[in-house]
Amino acid sequence: MDDVRNVIIGMFEERPVYLKDIADINIGPDIPNKYTWFGKGIGDPTFTQFETNPSVTIAIAKQKGSNAVSVADNLLIELEKLKGYVIPDNIHIDVTRNYGKTADDKSNQLLIELLSATVLVMLLVFITMGLRAGFVVGVAVIVTLALTVLGNLLWGLTLNRVSLFALILSIGILVDDAIVVVENIYRHHRLNPHKPLSEIIPVAVKEIGVPTIVATLAIVFALVPMAFVTGLMGPYMQPIPINASTGMLISLVVAFTATPWLYKVIMRNVSFSAVEEKAVGTVFFNRLLSPFFNSRSKVFYRLSLFSVTILSVFLAMSLVYSKHVILKMLPSDNKSEFQVLIDMPEGSSLEKTSRVVMELSEYLSVVPEVLAYQAYVGTNSPVTFNGLVRQYDERRSAYVGDINVNLTPKSGRSRSSHQLVLDIRHDLHRIGGSLGAVIRLIETPAGPPVQSPITAEIYGPDLDKQEALGRIVSDIFRQSEDITDVDSCLVDEDAYRYKFTVDSEKSHRYKTAEYAIVEMLATAIDGRAITYLHNEHSKYAMPVKIELSQADKADFNVLKSMRLRGVFDDTVPLGDLIKITKEPIEHSIYRKDMQRYVYIFGDASARYDSPLYGMYDAYQAVEKLSFQGKPVDQYLIQAPDKIDQYAIKWDGEWQVTYETFRDMGLSYIAGLILIYVLLVIQFNCYITPLIVMAPILFTLVGALPGHAILGESFTATSMIGLIALAGIIVRNSILLIDFINIDYRARGNIYNACVTAVTTRFRPVMLTAVSAMFGAAFILHDPIFNGMAISMISGLIIGTLLTLVIIPITYGWLLEKGVVKSN
């Protein structure tokens, strides 16, 4: 450094002028253009007081197809090897994210729940059918599950969180065929105790063979179309229909092959005393159904029952209209992290942004659930999948900041991450707003990663008027009780910059080159490396950079007083050669599908916690709006084809919600059509299939009130539960009607046939329903898939009970009238 300081740059009064005489020379870091720091929160046991430490973040991603758990574990092992060798002892390392461990924990938990669900279903069968018969069903379930996992491998699916949820959900469905077959063999065995099992089993299996096959195919037909859902949710949900459908087909094969053989082996030495067939609930169902068949007012009773049922369906659906059941794409998950984005007015300095981020960091450090946080000023944080979609990697300016917050483990906190964000949002907005910042809280999305939950895209022929309309829409967003975290691409009206313009006329007059003027300004303000120093202890050459001090950069008089040498060695003050003007910051232009647009962002508030309602309020407000003397056109599905007038396209979570529910609705309809065609072939009738499928509506009577009672939103996973329910409920109806037909053809009494069918099928129907509910109960705790569990459990409770009553009454009535025949 002394050699550099003593460089002679000229002579003055016959004395040498050294570089150290006119410049401050030192070795140190460049003037910072970004800051990053790490801090601990009060949730960390070692926390004593608020403090921050400079940090460097290293983000590592795994390759496609590799195991996240093993990659993370191997990385941590290699990291330990580097300590004390490559990593000095005074460098502290903290693992802020380990998605491998997260995936491992969730997978282990789900495997335990899968095992627990299987054991619970087997215990249910043991209690109701005895130890040996229950063992037969249990073996069938285990074999079916093993073969279903093998089917996953053949399909090329990995054993991930969604596929494990699908297996847990499938437990109750996969046990159906085994229960139906074993229960019917068991019933025939008790009725004919002196006959050999080799004669009993074929008769018993044949009796329920065709309806069981049709019922199983009905469930498969209900689920398979869901595998063709497009968009973001398609690949995410695909393992559910594939796993469940594959498992159902495998369970059918197992139920008709291995199960009867195993029953014969296990039960060959079991003997029953001769008993009459007196099924469970005979007296109860006799009293329940008798008024609908044997009383003088049977027509009144029937019409009353049908009216109450239909009214119940409409009342259940009205819960959506009254907002007792909130519609949402996916519920918010309970994660161990969230993100805070800070946007200062354009042109704000790095230090001003750093101050805001520091204030927010200090507040977050004393939130009880906060374990640690990483702050980034002037640069982006490591990009996650959510950040990739929202293009957070572009956040690299002095006026932007980012805080990644790590929370204590779920088991150690009473508030979910989503509830925590709702609780602290107001305080963060207050702190940021007092310092002129716009604050947005970003949760790791459970569902669709979109630019923002609520997005208004404004199209039109003139950019200035688009921005004017954008400011009006932004005000509408801020006035809504259901919208928060409002942001936009609009530049603040008071945001400005200083522009340096070379005066070409004076430049020519003083014989100075314009490029030299520009180069002097760039060197003074931004600095320029003029040479490099080489040091034997440094890996890279050290740049020698010249620039003005930070204080002088902010003083335009210093810049103006700098002198530039002309062609004839005359020096000219820089102020004579440039003009400095204060101008508004230029607006960025955004295009989508080659059309220019302006966007406004918003998030859902805690009131309904769904962006659909805030968007609806904003839509209604824009409906009343007149802009340029004309109403503003609004588009929900696609952007306007022409931009000759001003229009708004609503995007964000709404678009993905629409596409997902559209595709799932179409798959639902496709499944119902396939089931109807299958039933027409089975019953050789067009009316009977409608009766069989009528109980599908009954599931709404259970599912929607179930969501309302538990205070949960109706989500895409809730819709999956309804689709699965359609197949299960139809299955029960098929078996009921088939038994009514068998008994009616044998004895010719409609009432007796209906009562006998209900009492005979009551135990297997309730067993399969309760088994499915037990399987669904193990996913009630999950924030994402609990909607599916609620639909399954509450829908099965009401749907099964109504099926056992309404199906025999309706079918028996139509048999009396001759509308249908017992084919």
Secondary structure in CASP SS format (residue, H / E / C, confidence):
PFRMAT SS
TARGET T0000
AUTHOR 0000-0000-0000
METHOD secondary structure of the structure
MODEL  1
M C 1.00
D H 1.00
D H 1.00
V H 1.00
R H 1.00
N C 1.00
V C 1.00
I E 1.00
I E 1.00
G E 1.00
M E 1.00
F E 1.00
E C 1.00
E C 1.00
R E 1.00
P E 1.00
V E 1.00
Y E 1.00
L H 1.00
K H 1.00
D H 1.00
I H 1.00
A C 1.00
D C 1.00
I C 1.00
N C 1.00
I C 1.00
G C 1.00
P C 1.00
D C 1.00
I C 1.00
P C 1.00
N C 1.00
K C 1.00
Y E 1.00
T E 1.00
W E 1.00
F E 1.00
G E 1.00
K E 1.00
G C 1.00
I C 1.00
G C 1.00
D C 1.00
P C 1.00
T C 1.00
F C 1.00
T C 1.00
Q C 1.00
F C 1.00
E C 1.00
T C 1.00
N E 1.00
P E 1.00
S C 1.00
V C 1.00
T C 1.00
I C 1.00
A C 1.00
I C 1.00
A C 1.00
K C 1.00
Q C 1.00
K C 1.00
G C 1.00
S C 1.00
N C 1.00
A H 1.00
V H 1.00
S H 1.00
V H 1.00
A H 1.00
D H 1.00
N H 1.00
L H 1.00
L H 1.00
I H 1.00
E H 1.00
L H 1.00
E H 1.00
K H 1.00
L H 1.00
K E 1.00
G C 1.00
Y C 1.00
V C 1.00
I E 1.00
P C 1.00
D C 1.00
N C 1.00
I C 1.00
H C 1.00
I C 1.00
D C 1.00
V C 1.00
T C 1.00
R C 1.00
N C 1.00
Y H 1.00
G H 1.00
K H 1.00
T H 1.00
A H 1.00
D H 1.00
D H 1.00
K H 1.00
S H 1.00
N H 1.00
Q H 1.00
L H 1.00
L H 1.00
I H 1.00
E H 1.00
L H 1.00
L H 1.00
S H 1.00
A H 1.00
T H 1.00
V H 1.00
L H 1.00
V H 1.00
M H 1.00
L H 1.00
L H 1.00
V H 1.00
F H 1.00
I H 1.00
T H 1.00
M H 1.00
G C 1.00
L H 1.00
R H 1.00
A H 1.00
G H 1.00
F H 1.00
V H 1.00
V H 1.00
G H 1.00
V H 1.00
A H 1.00
V H 1.00
I H 1.00
V H 1.00
T H 1.00
L H 1.00
A H 1.00
L H 1.00
T H 1.00
V H 1.00
L H 1.00
G H 1.00
N H 1.00
L H 1.00
L H 1.00
W H 1.00
G C 1.00
L C 1.00
T C 1.00
L C 1.00
N C 1.00
R H 1.00
V H 1.00
S H 1.00
L H 1.00
F H 1.00
A H 1.00
L H 1.00
I H 1.00
L H 1.00
S H 1.00
I H 1.00
G H 1.00
I H 1.00
L H 1.00
V H 1.00
D H 1.00
D H 1.00
A H 1.00
I H 1.00
V H 1.00
V H 1.00
V H 1.00
E H 1.00
N H 1.00
I H 1.00
Y H 1.00
R H 1.00
H H 1.00
H H 1.00
R H 1.00
L H 1.00
N C 1.00
P C 1.00
H C 1.00
K C 1.00
P C 1.00
L H 1.00
S H 1.00
E H 1.00
I H 1.00
I H 1.00
P H 1.00
V H 1.00
A H 1.00
V H 1.00
K H 1.00
E H 1.00
I H 1.00
G H 1.00
V H 1.00
P H 1.00
T H 1.00
I H 1.00
V H 1.00
A H 1.00
T H 1.00
L H 1.00
A H 1.00
I H 1.00
V H 1.00
F H 1.00
A H 1.00
L H 1.00
V H 1.00
P H 1.00
M H 1.00
A H 1.00
F H 1.00
V C 1.00
T C 1.00
G C 1.00
L C 1.00
M H 1.00
G H 1.00
P H 1.00
Y H 1.00
M H 1.00
Q C 1.00
P H 1.00
I H 1.00
P H 1.00
I H 1.00
N H 1.00
A H 1.00
S H 1.00
T H 1.00
G H 1.00
M H 1.00
L H 1.00
I H 1.00
S H 1.00
L H 1.00
V H 1.00
V H 1.00
A H 1.00
F H 1.00
T C 1.00
A H 1.00
T H 1.00
P H 1.00
W H 1.00
L H 1.00
Y H 1.00
K H 1.00
V H 1.00
I H 1.00
M H 1.00
R C 1.00
N C 1.00
V C 1.00
S C 1.00
F C 1.00
S C 1.00
A C 1.00
V C 1.00
E C 1.00
E C 1.00
K C 1.00
A C 1.00
V C 1.00
G C 1.00
T H 1.00
V H 1.00
F H 1.00
F H 1.00
N H 1.00
R H 1.00
L H 1.00
L H 1.00
S H 1.00
P H 1.00
F H 1.00
F H 1.00
N C 1.00
S C 1.00
R C 1.00
S C 1.00
K H 1.00
V H 1.00
F H 1.00
Y H 1.00
R H 1.00
L H 1.00
S H 1.00
L H 1.00
F H 1.00
S H 1.00
V H 1.00
T H 1.00
I H 1.00
L H 1.00
S H 1.00
V H 1.00
F H 1.00
L H 1.00
A H 1.00
M H 1.00
S H 1.00
L H 1.00
V H 1.00
Y H 1.00
S C 1.00
K C 1.00
H C 1.00
V C 1.00
I C 1.00
L E 1.00
K C 1.00
M C 1.00
L C 1.00
P C 1.00
S C 1.00
D C 1.00
N C 1.00
K C 1.00
S C 1.00
E E 1.00
F E 1.00
Q E 1.00
V E 1.00
L E 1.00
I E 1.00
D E 1.00
M C 1.00
P C 1.00
E C 1.00
G C 1.00
S C 1.00
S C 1.00
L H 1.00
E H 1.00
K H 1.00
T H 1.00
S H 1.00
R H 1.00
V H 1.00
V H 1.00
M H 1.00
E H 1.00
L H 1.00
S H 1.00
E H 1.00
Y H 1.00
L H 1.00
S H 1.00
V C 1.00
V C 1.00
P C 1.00
E C 1.00
V E 1.00
L E 1.00
A E 1.00
Y E 1.00
Q E 1.00
A E 1.00
Y E 1.00
V E 1.00
G C 1.00
T C 1.00
N C 1.00
S C 1.00
P C 1.00
V C 1.00
T C 1.00
F H 1.00
N H 1.00
G H 1.00
L H 1.00
V H 1.00
R H 1.00
Q C 1.00
Y H 1.00
D H 1.00
E H 1.00
R C 1.00
R C 1.00
S C 1.00
A C 1.00
Y C 1.00
V E 1.00
G E 1.00
D E 1.00
I E 1.00
N E 1.00
V E 1.00
N E 1.00
L E 1.00
T C 1.00
P C 1.00
K H 1.00
S H 1.00
G H 1.00
R C 1.00
S C 1.00
R C 1.00
S C 1.00
S H 1.00
H H 1.00
Q H 1.00
L H 1.00
V H 1.00
L H 1.00
D H 1.00
I H 1.00
R H 1.00
H H 1.00
D H 1.00
L H 1.00
H H 1.00
R H 1.00
I H 1.00
G H 1.00
G H 1.00
S H 1.00
L C 1.00
G C 1.00
A C 1.00
V E 1.00
I E 1.00
R E 1.00
L E 1.00
I E 1.00
E E 1.00
T C 1.00
P C 1.00
A C 1.00
G C 1.00
P C 1.00
P C 1.00
V C 1.00
Q C 1.00
S C 1.00
P C 1.00
I E 1.00
T E 1.00
A E 1.00
E E 1.00
I E 1.00
Y E 1.00
G C 1.00
P C 1.00
D C 1.00
L H 1.00
D H 1.00
K H 1.00
Q H 1.00
E H 1.00
A H 1.00
L H 1.00
G H 1.00
R H 1.00
I H 1.00
V H 1.00
S H 1.00
D H 1.00
I H 1.00
F H 1.00
R H 1.00
Q H 1.00
S C 1.00
E C 1.00
D C 1.00
I E 1.00
T E 1.00
D E 1.00
V E 1.00
D E 1.00
S E 1.00
C C 1.00
L C 1.00
V C 1.00
D C 1.00
E C 1.00
D C 1.00
A C 1.00
Y E 1.00
R E 1.00
Y E 1.00
K E 1.00
F E 1.00
T E 1.00
V E 1.00
D C 1.00
S H 1.00
E H 1.00
K H 1.00
S H 1.00
H H 1.00
R H 1.00
Y C 1.00
K C 1.00
T C 1.00
A C 1.00
E H 1.00
Y H 1.00
A H 1.00
I H 1.00
V H 1.00
E H 1.00
M H 1.00
L H 1.00
A H 1.00
T H 1.00
A H 1.00
I H 1.00
D H 1.00
G C 1.00
R E 1.00
A E 1.00
I E 1.00
T E 1.00
Y E 1.00
L E 1.00
H C 1.00
N C 1.00
E C 1.00
H C 1.00
S C 1.00
K C 1.00
Y C 1.00
A C 1.00
M E 1.00
P E 1.00
V E 1.00
K E 1.00
I E 1.00
E C 1.00
L C 1.00
S C 1.00
Q H 1.00
A H 1.00
D H 1.00
K H 1.00
A C 1.00
D C 1.00
F H 1.00
N H 1.00
V H 1.00
L H 1.00
K H 1.00
S H 1.00
M C 1.00
R E 1.00
L E 1.00
R E 1.00
G C 1.00
V C 1.00
F C 1.00
D C 1.00
D C 1.00
T E 1.00
V E 1.00
P E 1.00
L H 1.00
G H 1.00
D H 1.00
L C 1.00
I E 1.00
K E 1.00
I E 1.00
T E 1.00
K E 1.00
E E 1.00
P E 1.00
I C 1.00
E C 1.00
H C 1.00
S C 1.00
I C 1.00
Y E 1.00
R E 1.00
K E 1.00
D C 1.00
M C 1.00
Q E 1.00
R E 1.00
Y E 1.00
V E 1.00
Y E 1.00
I E 1.00
F E 1.00
G E 1.00
D E 1.00
A E 1.00
S C 1.00
A C 1.00
R C 1.00
Y C 1.00
D C 1.00
S C 1.00
P H 1.00
L H 1.00
Y H 1.00
G H 1.00
M H 1.00
Y H 1.00
D H 1.00
A H 1.00
Y H 1.00
Q H 1.00
A H 1.00
V H 1.00
E H 1.00
K C 1.00
L C 1.00
S E 1.00
F E 1.00
Q C 1.00
G C 1.00
K E 1.00
P E 1.00
V C 1.00
D E 1.00
Q E 1.00
Y E 1.00
L C 1.00
I C 1.00
Q C 1.00
A C 1.00
P C 1.00
D C 1.00
K C 1.00
I C 1.00
D C 1.00
Q C 1.00
Y C 1.00
A E 1.00
I E 1.00
K E 1.00
W E 1.00
D E 1.00
G E 1.00
E H 1.00
W H 1.00
Q H 1.00
V H 1.00
T H 1.00
Y H 1.00
E H 1.00
T H 1.00
F H 1.00
R H 1.00
D H 1.00
M H 1.00
G H 1.00
L H 1.00
S H 1.00
Y H 1.00
I H 1.00
A H 1.00
G H 1.00
L H 1.00
I H 1.00
L H 1.00
I H 1.00
Y H 1.00
V H 1.00
L H 1.00
L H 1.00
V H 1.00
I H 1.00
Q H 1.00
F H 1.00
N C 1.00
C C 1.00
Y C 1.00
I C 1.00
T H 1.00
P H 1.00
L H 1.00
I H 1.00
V H 1.00
M H 1.00
A C 1.00
P H 1.00
I H 1.00
L H 1.00
F H 1.00
T H 1.00
L H 1.00
V H 1.00
G H 1.00
A H 1.00
L H 1.00
P H 1.00
G H 1.00
H H 1.00
A H 1.00
I H 1.00
L H 1.00
G C 1.00
E C 1.00
S C 1.00
F E 1.00
T C 1.00
A H 1.00
T H 1.00
S H 1.00
M H 1.00
I H 1.00
G H 1.00
L H 1.00
I H 1.00
A H 1.00
L H 1.00
A H 1.00
G H 1.00
I H 1.00
I H 1.00
V H 1.00
R H 1.00
N H 1.00
S H 1.00
I H 1.00
L H 1.00
L H 1.00
I H 1.00
D H 1.00
F H 1.00
I H 1.00
N H 1.00
I H 1.00
D H 1.00
Y H 1.00
R H 1.00
A H 1.00
R H 1.00
G C 1.00
N C 1.00
I H 1.00
Y H 1.00
N H 1.00
A H 1.00
C H 1.00
V H 1.00
T H 1.00
A H 1.00
V H 1.00
T H 1.00
T H 1.00
R H 1.00
F H 1.00
R H 1.00
P H 1.00
V H 1.00
M H 1.00
L H 1.00
T H 1.00
A H 1.00
V H 1.00
S H 1.00
A H 1.00
M H 1.00
F H 1.00
G H 1.00
A H 1.00
A H 1.00
F C 1.00
I C 1.00
L C 1.00
H C 1.00
D C 1.00
P C 1.00
I C 1.00
F C 1.00
N H 1.00
G H 1.00
M H 1.00
A H 1.00
I H 1.00
S H 1.00
M H 1.00
I H 1.00
S H 1.00
G H 1.00
L H 1.00
I H 1.00
I H 1.00
G H 1.00
T H 1.00
L H 1.00
L H 1.00
T H 1.00
L H 1.00
V H 1.00
I H 1.00
I H 1.00
P H 1.00
I H 1.00
T H 1.00
Y H 1.00
G H 1.00
W H 1.00
L H 1.00
L H 1.00
E H 1.00
K H 1.00
G C 1.00
V C 1.00
V C 1.00
K C 1.00
S C 1.00
N C 1.00
END
